[in-house]
């Protein structure tokens, strides 16, 4: 038995086999080889394995997202077998006597740069495709295991850290818990764990190289402990803990179907946060009264090109239809910082949290913004939609946004495409927006306070830096006063205001938020019933 102490970001108990997600070091070494023929045979074998993987991905995508979205994997198969690409790899191996990994890596970089510098938008987009193909080929050459979610049994995911684009590709039904060596309590992996109601630990000091798939383990999210090869006594205790957790869930289930109303009659709209269409199941299962934050950027992650208008329209419409006439607040693209998409060519920034992200990208690249707005305005005909714009710092930004929305509406009108301009609001995530809350409230229909970023910017602390966790205090009086100031600014002009950050689920603050005048709380689906029970028991 081995015992590791970490930090819990979502409580609960999980028992099951581990699934270790190891990443390559990234640096491909140049190695001199004597047997060129053997190296070419290795290359051919890896190429066949890669083609089989791409074929399986195509079949899976065809069933789940349709032919148009699955075609990217067909394109990858064609590009992998391209004669120029393969000849360049072969020539480097034969002429320079180098290992296949190095030849693939250099050729991939060269072809990606070539595509990136072309004038045609379509060809530029192929740069990311070549990188993806080359990385997959190198992984298969080096024997690196690729997660096969289709044939994986439910397991405890163990990794150094996970990016949003990695978590978005996972089969959520196969995840029992997360255990990360690094990571942050405010990362999107932690947010995903809270949404799915599964245990998650960060800062677990385990050597991934020494860990093998299939080893039995326990995640104790209550005390932040990870057990490997637990004995019978520990397994019995873990099962007892799971039974108590199930009993607690049954008690909370009594709040399903009830309104979120205090004993004195104050009604609070209790909504849920989601990342994609499939998450609506969690919303309905936990009886949320609406969706207060649909993170639309997850439509842009884990892929090689921008989602087009049709794909976005279909996703938004499906969510609206599934939610019937309940409110659905969709946040426009909030990418950058910790949520990167290589095909956007955002580059590396010294301080990405303060950089080119969210509404700044949309206003600088209006074509991307207009595509999303067209899809949103069209989808608004199918339900109770509200649009929310992130990272606002000025009145001028809101004026620019409304001008673009008007242009999009005019285009749809001229094309005789049915549309509707829905309720529009902004996220309050910066001290600048708080200080301008009265002026901004005159221009929009509502505010939603993103407490994760508001805390980050108010305290000047990078919320992704786990070394600063002891200093990161969302209960800081300065943060709470900013929330109250925002509520006052909104109510002065008759506009509703909610909280969609993680702080909204903190039941130790629920009473204070309601006393401030908060109209809406949007939390992870798994937190809805717990927050409702707190509201209903309040005087």
JONORUR-V891236 format. One record per backbone hydrogen bond with DSSP energy under -1.0 kcal/mol. NH is the residue of the N-H (numbers start at 1). CO is the residue of the C=O. E is the energy in kcal/mol with one decimal. If there is no record, write none. Layout:
NH CO E
NH CO E
This chain:
2 228 -2.2
4 226 -2.4
6 224 -3.3
7 202 -3.1
9 200 -2.7
10 200 -1.3
14 219 -2.0
16 217 -2.2
18 215 -1.7
19 156 -2.8
21 158 -2.9
33 97 -2.3
36 34 -1.1
39 35 -1.4
40 36 -2.2
41 37 -1.9
42 38 -2.2
43 39 -2.0
44 40 -2.4
45 41 -2.4
46 42 -2.4
47 43 -2.4
48 44 -2.2
49 45 -2.0
50 46 -2.3
51 47 -2.3
52 48 -2.1
53 49 -2.1
54 50 -2.5
55 51 -2.1
56 52 -2.1
57 53 -2.4
58 54 -2.2
59 55 -2.2
60 56 -2.4
61 57 -2.7
62 58 -2.5
63 59 -1.6
64 60 -1.9
65 61 -3.2
70 66 -1.4
71 67 -1.4
73 70 -1.7
75 71 -2.3
76 72 -2.0
77 73 -1.5
78 74 -2.1
79 75 -2.6
80 76 -2.3
81 77 -1.5
82 79 -1.2
86 82 -2.5
87 83 -3.2
88 84 -2.0
89 85 -1.6
90 86 -2.7
91 87 -2.9
92 88 -1.7
93 89 -2.1
94 90 -2.7
95 91 -3.1
96 92 -1.8
99 31 -1.2
103 99 -2.0
104 100 -2.8
105 101 -2.4
106 102 -2.7
107 103 -2.2
108 104 -2.8
109 105 -2.2
110 106 -2.5
111 107 -2.7
112 108 -2.5
113 109 -2.4
114 110 -2.0
115 111 -2.4
116 112 -2.5
117 113 -1.4
118 115 -1.7
124 120 -2.2
125 121 -1.9
127 124 -1.6
130 126 -2.3
131 127 -1.8
132 128 -2.2
133 129 -2.6
134 130 -2.7
135 131 -2.6
136 132 -2.1
137 133 -2.4
138 134 -2.7
139 135 -2.3
140 136 -1.9
141 137 -2.0
142 138 -2.4
144 139 -2.1
155 174 -2.5
156 17 -2.9
157 177 -2.6
158 19 -2.2
159 179 -2.1
167 163 -2.2
168 164 -2.2
170 167 -1.2
174 171 -2.3
175 172 -1.2
176 155 -3.1
178 199 -1.8
179 157 -2.6
180 201 -2.4
181 159 -2.0
182 160 -3.1
187 184 -1.6
191 187 -1.9
192 188 -2.2
193 189 -2.3
194 190 -2.2
195 191 -2.1
196 192 -2.3
198 193 -2.1
200 10 -1.7
201 178 -2.2
202 7 -2.6
203 182 -1.2
204 180 -2.3
206 204 -2.3
211 208 -1.4
214 18 -2.7
215 212 -1.4
217 16 -2.0
218 227 -2.1
219 14 -2.6
220 225 -3.2
221 12 -3.2
224 220 -1.2
225 220 -1.9
226 4 -2.9
227 218 -2.7
228 2 -2.6
229 216 -2.8
235 231 -2.2
236 232 -2.2
237 233 -2.1
238 234 -2.4
239 235 -2.4
240 236 -1.9
241 237 -2.1
242 238 -2.3
243 239 -1.9
244 240 -1.9
245 241 -2.1
246 242 -2.1
247 243 -1.9
248 244 -2.1
249 245 -2.0
250 246 -1.9
251 247 -1.7
252 248 -2.2
253 249 -1.9
254 251 -1.2
255 252 -2.4
256 253 -1.6
258 255 -1.5
261 259 -1.6
262 266 -2.4
263 538 -3.0
265 262 -2.0
268 260 -2.7
269 519 -2.3
271 521 -2.8
272 290 -1.7
273 523 -2.2
274 293 -3.1
279 276 -1.2
280 277 -1.9
281 278 -1.3
283 279 -1.4
284 280 -2.6
285 281 -2.4
286 282 -1.8
287 284 -1.1
288 283 -2.1
289 270 -2.8
291 327 -3.0
292 272 -1.4
293 272 -1.2
294 329 -1.9
295 274 -2.7
296 294 -1.6
296 331 -1.0
298 295 -1.7
299 296 -2.1
300 297 -1.7
312 308 -2.1
313 309 -2.9
314 310 -2.5
315 311 -1.9
316 312 -2.8
317 313 -2.8
318 314 -2.2
319 315 -2.0
320 316 -2.3
321 317 -2.8
322 318 -2.4
323 319 -1.9
324 321 -1.2
326 323 -2.5
328 384 -2.5
329 291 -3.0
330 386 -2.9
331 294 -2.0
332 388 -2.5
336 339 -2.6
339 336 -2.9
344 341 -2.0
345 342 -1.9
354 351 -1.7
355 352 -1.8
357 355 -1.1
358 335 -2.1
360 357 -1.8
362 358 -1.6
363 359 -2.5
364 360 -1.7
365 361 -2.7
368 365 -1.1
369 365 -1.4
370 366 -3.3
371 367 -1.8
372 368 -1.6
373 369 -2.6
374 370 -2.8
375 371 -1.8
376 372 -2.3
377 373 -3.0
378 374 -2.1
379 375 -2.1
380 376 -1.7
381 378 -1.2
382 379 -2.6
385 383 -1.3
386 328 -2.4
387 423 -2.8
388 330 -2.5
389 425 -2.0
398 394 -1.1
399 395 -2.2
400 396 -2.3
401 397 -2.4
402 398 -2.5
403 399 -1.7
404 400 -2.0
405 401 -2.6
406 402 -2.0
407 403 -1.8
408 404 -2.5
409 405 -2.5
410 406 -2.1
411 407 -2.1
412 408 -2.4
413 409 -2.3
414 410 -2.4
415 411 -1.5
416 413 -1.3
417 412 -2.6
420 377 -1.6
425 387 -3.0
426 446 -1.7
427 389 -2.7
428 448 -2.2
434 430 -1.8
435 431 -2.5
436 432 -1.4
437 434 -1.7
440 436 -2.8
441 437 -2.2
443 440 -1.6
445 424 -3.3
447 496 -2.0
448 426 -1.9
449 498 -3.2
450 428 -1.3
451 449 -1.2
454 450 -2.4
455 451 -2.2
456 452 -1.7
457 453 -3.0
458 454 -2.1
459 455 -2.4
461 456 -2.0
465 462 -1.6
468 465 -2.0
469 466 -1.1
471 468 -1.4
472 468 -1.7
476 473 -2.1
480 476 -2.0
481 477 -2.4
482 478 -1.6
483 479 -2.0
484 480 -2.1
485 481 -2.4
486 482 -2.1
487 483 -2.1
488 484 -2.2
489 485 -2.1
490 486 -2.3
491 487 -2.7
492 488 -1.6
493 490 -1.3
494 491 -1.5
495 490 -2.4
498 447 -2.0
499 520 -1.5
500 449 -2.1
501 449 -1.3
504 501 -1.9
505 502 -1.7
506 503 -1.7
507 505 -1.1
509 506 -2.2
513 509 -2.7
514 510 -2.3
515 511 -2.2
516 512 -1.9
517 513 -1.1
518 513 -2.1
519 497 -2.4
520 497 -1.1
521 269 -2.6
522 499 -3.1
523 271 -2.2
527 524 -2.5
528 525 -1.2
531 527 -2.3
532 528 -2.6
533 529 -2.3
534 530 -1.4
535 531 -2.4
536 532 -3.0
537 533 -1.3
538 535 -1.4
